[in-house]
């Protein structure tokens, strides 16, 4: 296969044409994730490129120049859940392609050939999703401006040069994901049959999270008037986001160990030991859910301050703020839906790799209902610590701003209530999605898995 550029696209096309219905379904999911990431990326860049200020009660987040950087940042952060879904779905899709890629390695393909083949397949999926997003975004934006009666459309219309740049960026991100999920096949095709032990999350994985919260506290304490305070706060927020992503696996591992030690039922013990065996997979998915909780908690803090200000003035909350908070909650809901979709894909990956053990348990007499309860408890053990720590981090980081208000106890109660509500919703969504995916569990526990293993 060292024939190079002309051979690899032909081989990639052959693998795509010879795929099963499940493979085509996964490819559509990958394309949809890439399209969603491209849509949010286009929207973020579009907002940043707008110039001038226009008075508007309904679209101030876009029309006012001072609010556009925050709006663009929020849209850019919404790219994270689709990329996490792309990574998770890519892992499942890669698991079904591993044997074919390993066969190519054994047939003489070099590691470079396999890398390039993975890049070709990933770029094809990422580019298809990005192109679909571009085709959808431009007419949708034109229709929205016509519906809202916008006159100066050229100011708000996205420049055409952004579209190919977005396609290149999303395709490159998909290629990076493809390389990451196939790196063990590149190293050795023999590890497809017998995987190496997965490394444990580092005990220092939570250090960035703690450092980010301390920076947020320092920035909030310095005040927005201080030129140092605002950069410190934003830097702390970015480090906190990275800390949640990096430390989620460690939180899942610690929670699984505690649950295993205190388990009083076989279902709980089975769930804890399964999480302890591979906490990173759950940590990747729960990290995105934790970010949704953190941003939901921060939004609640700002909401409480705004509502209290208008209440003290004796006037109803302005339409601008109502629309802004409504759009923010809608964005958080979208992010949570994408995150729990990634959780379904994570369940599919876990059952694809560990389905044999489930089939052994079922064949040994374990009721399917017990296995389903164990799956729900697994989601509960994994989701609870990540969501709680994320909510506490956001509350602590914005805490000084809460206590400088005229009624700190009322502000703290509002923030705590929002944090609790967001945490409960996120954990409940994770458990509900796991319960809904019981069909996957039943298929994995089928005795047919023992005959084909």
C-alpha positions as CSV (number, residue, x, y, z in Angstrom):
1,X,0.0,0.0,0.0
2,X,2.9,2.3,-0.2
3,X,1.5,3.5,-3.6
4,X,0.5,6.7,-1.8
5,X,-1.9,9.4,-2.7
6,X,-4.1,7.7,-5.3
7,X,-4.3,4.3,-3.5
8,X,-5.4,5.5,0.0
9,X,-8.6,7.4,-1.1
10,X,-9.6,4.3,-3.2
11,X,-9.1,2.0,-0.2
12,X,-11.1,4.5,2.1
13,X,-13.9,4.5,-0.5
14,X,-13.9,0.7,-0.6
15,X,-14.1,0.4,3.1
16,X,-17.0,3.0,3.2
17,X,-18.9,1.1,0.5
18,X,-18.4,-2.2,2.2
19,X,-19.7,-0.9,5.6
20,X,-22.7,-2.4,7.4
21,X,-25.9,-0.6,8.3
22,X,-24.5,0.1,11.8
23,X,-21.4,1.6,10.3
24,X,-23.5,3.9,8.1
25,X,-25.5,4.9,11.1
26,X,-22.3,5.8,13.0
27,X,-21.0,7.7,10.0
28,X,-24.2,9.8,10.0
29,X,-23.8,10.5,13.7
30,X,-20.2,11.6,13.1
31,X,-21.3,13.9,10.2
32,X,-24.1,15.4,12.4
33,X,-21.6,16.1,15.2
34,X,-19.2,17.8,12.7
35,X,-22.1,19.8,11.3
36,X,-23.2,21.0,14.7
37,X,-19.6,22.0,15.7
38,X,-19.3,23.9,12.4
39,X,-22.6,25.7,13.0
40,X,-21.5,27.0,16.4
41,X,-18.1,27.9,15.0
42,X,-19.6,29.9,12.1
43,X,-22.0,31.7,14.5
44,X,-19.1,32.7,16.8
45,X,-16.9,34.0,14.0
46,X,-19.9,35.8,12.5
47,X,-20.6,37.6,15.7
48,X,-17.0,38.7,16.1
49,X,-16.9,40.1,12.5
50,X,-19.9,42.4,13.0
51,X,-19.0,46.1,13.3
52,X,-20.9,49.0,14.8
53,X,-23.7,49.2,17.3
54,X,-27.5,49.1,16.7
55,X,-30.1,49.7,19.4
56,X,-32.2,46.6,19.9
57,X,-34.2,45.2,22.8
58,X,-34.3,41.7,21.4
59,X,-30.9,41.1,19.9
60,X,-28.6,43.2,22.1
61,X,-26.2,40.3,22.5
62,X,-25.4,40.7,18.7
63,X,-26.1,44.3,17.9
64,X,-24.2,45.9,20.8
65,X,-20.4,45.8,20.3
66,X,-19.6,45.6,24.0
67,X,-21.6,42.3,24.3
68,X,-20.3,40.6,21.2
69,X,-17.1,39.1,22.6
70,X,-19.0,37.4,25.4
71,X,-21.6,36.1,22.9
72,X,-18.9,34.8,20.6
73,X,-17.1,33.1,23.6
74,X,-20.3,31.4,24.6
75,X,-20.9,30.2,21.0
76,X,-17.3,29.0,20.8
77,X,-17.7,27.0,24.0
78,X,-20.8,25.3,22.5
79,X,-18.4,23.8,20.0
80,X,-17.0,21.6,22.8
81,X,-20.0,19.3,23.3
82,X,-20.2,18.4,19.6
83,X,-16.5,17.7,19.5
84,X,-16.8,15.5,22.5
85,X,-19.6,13.6,20.7
86,X,-17.4,13.4,17.6
87,X,-14.6,11.9,19.7
88,X,-16.9,9.4,21.4
89,X,-18.7,8.4,18.3
90,X,-15.3,8.1,16.5
91,X,-14.2,5.7,19.2
92,X,-17.2,3.4,18.6
93,X,-16.8,3.7,14.8
94,X,-13.1,2.9,15.1
95,X,-13.8,-0.1,17.2
96,X,-15.7,-1.7,14.3
97,X,-13.0,-0.7,11.8
98,X,-10.1,-1.9,13.9
99,X,-10.0,-5.4,12.5
100,X,-10.0,-4.2,9.0
101,X,-7.2,-1.7,9.7
102,X,-5.3,-4.4,11.6
103,X,-5.7,-6.7,8.6
104,X,-4.2,-4.0,6.4
105,X,-1.3,-3.8,8.7
106,X,-0.7,-7.5,8.7
107,X,-1.0,-7.5,4.9
108,X,1.9,-5.1,4.7
109,X,0.5,-1.6,5.2
110,X,2.9,0.7,7.0
111,X,2.0,2.7,10.1
112,X,2.1,5.8,7.8
113,X,-0.4,4.2,5.5
114,X,-2.8,3.5,8.4
115,X,-2.5,7.0,9.7
116,X,-3.2,8.5,6.3
117,X,-6.1,6.2,5.8
118,X,-7.6,7.3,9.1
119,X,-7.0,10.9,8.1
120,X,-8.8,10.4,4.7
121,X,-11.8,8.8,6.4
122,X,-12.0,11.4,9.1
123,X,-11.5,14.4,6.8
124,X,-14.3,13.0,4.5
125,X,-16.8,12.9,7.4
126,X,-15.7,16.2,8.9
127,X,-15.8,18.0,5.6
128,X,-19.2,16.6,4.7
129,X,-20.6,17.8,8.0
130,X,-19.0,21.2,7.7
131,X,-20.2,21.7,4.2
132,X,-23.7,20.8,5.2
133,X,-23.5,23.3,8.0
134,X,-22.4,26.1,5.6
135,X,-25.2,25.3,3.2
136,X,-27.7,25.5,6.1
137,X,-26.2,28.5,7.9
138,X,-26.2,31.1,5.1
139,X,-29.9,30.8,4.0
140,X,-31.0,30.4,7.6
141,X,-29.3,33.6,8.5
142,X,-30.8,35.4,5.6
143,X,-34.2,34.1,6.5
144,X,-33.8,35.2,10.1
145,X,-32.7,38.7,9.1
146,X,-35.7,39.0,6.7
147,X,-38.1,37.8,9.4
148,X,-36.7,40.3,12.0
149,X,-36.8,43.1,9.4
150,X,-33.1,43.8,9.5
151,X,-32.2,46.5,7.0
152,X,-28.4,46.7,7.1
153,X,-28.0,43.0,6.2
154,X,-24.4,43.4,4.9
155,X,-23.2,44.4,8.4
156,X,-24.5,41.1,9.9
157,X,-24.1,38.7,7.0
158,X,-21.2,36.2,7.3
159,X,-18.4,36.9,4.9
160,X,-18.0,34.1,2.3
161,X,-14.3,33.6,3.0
162,X,-15.2,32.3,6.5
163,X,-17.1,29.3,5.0
164,X,-14.1,27.4,3.5
165,X,-12.0,28.3,6.6
166,X,-14.6,26.7,8.8
167,X,-14.7,23.6,6.6
168,X,-10.9,23.3,6.9
169,X,-10.9,23.8,10.7
170,X,-13.7,21.2,11.3
171,X,-12.1,18.7,8.9
172,X,-8.8,19.2,10.7
173,X,-10.4,18.6,14.1
174,X,-12.0,15.4,12.8
175,X,-8.7,14.3,11.5
176,X,-7.1,14.8,14.9
177,X,-9.9,12.8,16.5
178,X,-9.4,10.0,13.9
179,X,-5.7,9.8,14.7
180,X,-6.2,9.8,18.4
181,X,-8.8,6.9,18.4
182,X,-6.7,4.7,16.1
183,X,-3.3,5.2,17.5
184,X,-3.1,1.7,19.1
185,X,-3.8,0.1,15.8
186,X,-1.0,2.2,14.3
187,X,1.4,1.0,17.0
188,X,0.7,-2.7,16.7
189,X,-2.2,-4.6,15.0
190,X,-1.8,-7.4,17.6
191,X,-3.2,-5.2,20.3
192,X,-6.6,-5.2,18.7
193,X,-7.1,-8.7,20.0
194,X,-5.5,-8.1,23.4
195,X,-5.6,-4.5,24.7
196,X,-2.9,-3.1,27.0
197,X,-4.0,-2.0,30.5
198,X,-5.5,1.5,30.5
199,X,-3.5,4.0,32.6
200,X,-5.2,5.4,35.7
201,X,-6.1,9.1,36.0
202,X,-3.3,11.0,37.8
203,X,-3.8,11.9,41.4
204,X,-2.7,15.5,40.4
205,X,-5.5,15.8,37.7
206,X,-7.5,18.0,40.0
207,X,-4.8,20.6,40.5
208,X,-5.8,22.7,37.5
209,X,-9.3,22.8,38.7
210,X,-8.3,24.1,42.1
211,X,-5.9,26.7,40.5
212,X,-8.6,27.9,38.2
213,X,-11.1,28.4,41.1
214,X,-8.4,30.3,43.1
215,X,-7.8,32.6,40.1
216,X,-11.5,33.3,39.7
217,X,-11.8,34.1,43.4
218,X,-8.8,36.5,43.1
219,X,-10.2,38.2,40.0
220,X,-13.7,38.6,41.5
221,X,-12.2,39.9,44.8
222,X,-10.2,42.5,42.9
223,X,-13.4,43.8,41.3
224,X,-14.3,44.6,37.8
225,X,-12.9,48.2,38.1
226,X,-9.4,46.9,38.6
227,X,-7.6,46.2,35.4
228,X,-6.1,43.1,36.9
229,X,-9.4,41.6,38.2
230,X,-11.1,40.9,34.9
231,X,-8.2,39.2,33.2
232,X,-7.6,37.1,36.3
233,X,-11.3,36.1,36.4
234,X,-11.3,35.1,32.7
235,X,-8.0,33.2,33.0
236,X,-9.3,31.4,36.0
237,X,-12.5,30.5,34.1
238,X,-10.5,29.0,31.2
239,X,-8.3,27.0,33.6
240,X,-11.3,25.8,35.5
241,X,-12.9,24.6,32.2
242,X,-9.6,22.7,31.4
243,X,-9.5,21.4,35.0
244,X,-13.0,19.9,34.8
245,X,-12.1,18.2,31.5
246,X,-8.8,16.9,33.0
247,X,-10.0,16.0,36.4
248,X,-13.4,14.3,35.6
249,X,-11.7,10.8,35.2
250,X,-10.1,11.2,38.6
251,X,-13.4,12.1,40.2
252,X,-15.0,9.1,38.7
253,X,-12.3,6.8,39.9
254,X,-12.4,8.1,43.5
255,X,-16.2,7.9,43.5
256,X,-16.1,4.3,42.2
257,X,-13.6,3.3,44.9
258,X,-15.8,4.8,47.6
259,X,-18.9,3.2,46.2
260,X,-17.2,-0.2,46.0
261,X,-16.1,-0.1,49.6
262,X,-19.5,0.8,50.9
263,X,-21.6,-1.3,48.5
264,X,-24.4,-3.2,50.1
265,X,-25.8,-4.9,47.0
266,X,-24.3,-6.9,44.1
267,X,-25.6,-4.3,41.6
268,X,-23.8,-1.4,43.2
269,X,-20.6,-3.4,43.6
270,X,-20.7,-4.5,39.9
271,X,-21.2,-0.8,38.9
272,X,-18.4,0.5,41.0
273,X,-15.9,-2.2,39.9
274,X,-16.8,-1.6,36.2
275,X,-16.2,2.2,36.6
276,X,-12.9,1.5,38.6
277,X,-11.7,-0.6,35.7
278,X,-12.0,2.2,33.1
279,X,-12.8,5.6,34.7
280,X,-11.4,7.6,31.7
281,X,-14.2,6.7,29.3
282,X,-16.9,7.9,31.7
283,X,-14.7,10.9,32.7
284,X,-14.6,12.1,29.1
285,X,-18.4,12.1,28.7
286,X,-19.1,13.4,32.2
287,X,-16.6,16.3,31.8
288,X,-18.9,17.8,29.2
289,X,-21.9,17.4,31.5
290,X,-20.0,19.0,34.3
291,X,-19.2,22.0,32.2
292,X,-22.9,22.4,31.5
293,X,-23.5,22.4,35.2
294,X,-20.7,24.9,35.9
295,X,-22.0,27.3,33.3
296,X,-25.6,26.9,34.5
297,X,-24.5,27.7,38.0
298,X,-22.6,30.8,36.8
299,X,-25.6,31.9,34.8
300,X,-27.8,31.5,38.0
301,X,-25.4,33.8,39.9
302,X,-25.7,36.6,37.2
303,X,-29.5,36.1,37.0
304,X,-29.9,36.5,40.8
305,X,-27.9,39.8,40.7
306,X,-29.9,41.2,37.8
307,X,-33.3,40.2,39.2
308,X,-32.3,41.7,42.6
309,X,-31.2,44.9,41.0
310,X,-34.5,45.4,39.2
311,X,-36.5,44.4,42.2
312,X,-34.7,47.0,44.3
313,X,-35.5,49.6,41.7
314,X,-39.2,48.6,41.8
315,X,-39.4,47.9,38.0
316,X,-39.9,44.7,36.0
317,X,-36.9,42.9,34.5
318,X,-36.0,44.5,31.1
319,X,-36.8,42.5,28.0
320,X,-33.1,42.5,27.0
321,X,-32.2,40.5,30.1
322,X,-35.1,38.1,29.7
323,X,-34.2,37.4,26.1
324,X,-30.5,37.0,27.1
325,X,-31.2,34.6,29.9
326,X,-33.6,32.7,27.8
327,X,-31.1,32.2,25.0
328,X,-28.4,31.2,27.6
329,X,-30.7,28.5,29.1
330,X,-31.5,27.3,25.6
331,X,-27.8,27.0,24.8
332,X,-27.2,25.1,28.0
333,X,-30.1,22.8,27.2
334,X,-28.6,22.1,23.7
335,X,-25.2,21.4,25.3
336,X,-26.8,19.0,27.8
337,X,-28.7,17.2,25.0
338,X,-25.5,16.8,23.0
339,X,-23.6,15.6,26.1
340,X,-26.2,13.0,27.0
341,X,-26.1,11.8,23.4
342,X,-22.4,11.3,23.8
343,X,-23.3,9.3,26.9
344,X,-25.4,7.0,24.8
345,X,-22.5,6.5,22.5
346,X,-20.2,5.9,25.5
347,X,-22.6,3.2,26.7
348,X,-22.5,1.6,23.2
349,X,-18.7,1.6,23.3
350,X,-18.6,0.1,26.8
351,X,-21.0,-2.7,25.8
352,X,-19.1,-3.3,22.6
353,X,-15.9,-3.9,24.5
354,X,-17.3,-5.5,27.6
355,X,-20.4,-7.2,26.2
356,X,-18.8,-10.7,26.6
357,X,-18.7,-10.2,30.4
358,X,-22.3,-9.1,30.4
359,X,-23.2,-12.2,28.4
360,X,-21.3,-14.4,30.9
361,X,-23.1,-12.8,33.9
362,X,-26.5,-13.3,32.1
363,X,-25.6,-16.9,31.3
364,X,-24.6,-17.5,34.9
365,X,-28.0,-16.5,36.2
366,X,-27.8,-12.8,36.7
367,X,-31.3,-11.3,35.9
368,X,-31.4,-8.7,33.1
369,X,-33.2,-6.4,35.5
370,X,-30.2,-6.5,37.9
371,X,-27.9,-5.7,35.1
372,X,-30.0,-2.7,34.2
373,X,-30.1,-1.5,37.8
374,X,-26.3,-1.8,37.9
375,X,-26.0,0.3,34.7
376,X,-28.2,3.1,36.2
377,X,-26.1,3.1,39.4
378,X,-23.0,3.2,37.3
379,X,-24.3,6.4,35.7
380,X,-25.2,7.8,39.2
381,X,-21.8,7.0,40.6
382,X,-20.0,8.6,37.7
383,X,-22.2,11.7,37.2
384,X,-22.8,12.8,40.8
385,X,-19.2,13.8,41.8
386,X,-18.4,15.5,38.5
387,X,-21.6,17.6,38.5
388,X,-21.3,18.4,42.3
389,X,-17.7,19.5,42.0
390,X,-18.4,21.5,38.9
391,X,-21.3,23.3,40.6
392,X,-19.1,24.0,43.7
393,X,-16.3,25.3,41.6
394,X,-18.5,27.8,39.8
395,X,-20.1,28.8,43.1
396,X,-16.8,29.3,44.8
397,X,-15.3,31.1,41.9
398,X,-18.1,33.6,41.8
399,X,-18.6,33.6,45.5
400,X,-16.9,37.0,46.3
401,X,-19.2,38.7,43.8
402,X,-22.2,37.2,45.7
403,X,-21.1,38.5,49.1
404,X,-20.5,42.1,48.0
405,X,-24.2,42.6,47.1
406,X,-26.6,44.4,49.5
407,X,-28.3,41.1,50.4
408,X,-25.6,38.4,50.3
409,X,-27.8,35.7,51.9
410,X,-30.5,36.1,49.3
411,X,-27.9,36.1,46.5
412,X,-26.2,33.0,47.9
413,X,-29.6,31.2,48.3
414,X,-30.4,32.0,44.6
415,X,-27.0,30.8,43.4
416,X,-27.1,27.6,45.6
417,X,-30.6,26.9,44.3
418,X,-29.6,27.3,40.7
419,X,-26.5,25.1,41.3
420,X,-28.6,22.4,43.0
421,X,-31.3,22.5,40.2
422,X,-28.7,22.2,37.4
423,X,-26.9,19.4,39.2
424,X,-30.1,17.4,39.8
425,X,-31.2,17.9,36.1
426,X,-27.8,16.8,34.8
427,X,-27.5,13.7,37.0
428,X,-31.1,12.8,36.3
429,X,-30.5,13.2,32.5
430,X,-27.5,10.9,32.7
431,X,-29.4,8.2,34.7
432,X,-32.4,8.5,32.4
433,X,-30.3,8.1,29.2
434,X,-28.6,5.1,30.7
435,X,-32.0,3.6,31.5
436,X,-33.3,4.3,28.0
437,X,-30.3,2.5,26.5
438,X,-31.4,-0.7,28.1
439,X,-31.9,-2.2,24.6
440,X,-28.2,-2.1,24.0
441,X,-27.6,-3.9,27.3
442,X,-30.1,-6.6,26.5
443,X,-28.4,-7.1,23.1
444,X,-24.9,-7.3,24.8
445,X,-26.2,-9.8,27.4
446,X,-27.6,-12.1,24.8
447,X,-26.1,-15.7,24.8
448,X,-25.3,-15.1,21.1
449,X,-22.4,-13.0,22.2
450,X,-20.8,-16.1,23.8
451,X,-21.1,-18.1,20.6
452,X,-19.4,-15.3,18.5
453,X,-16.8,-14.3,21.1
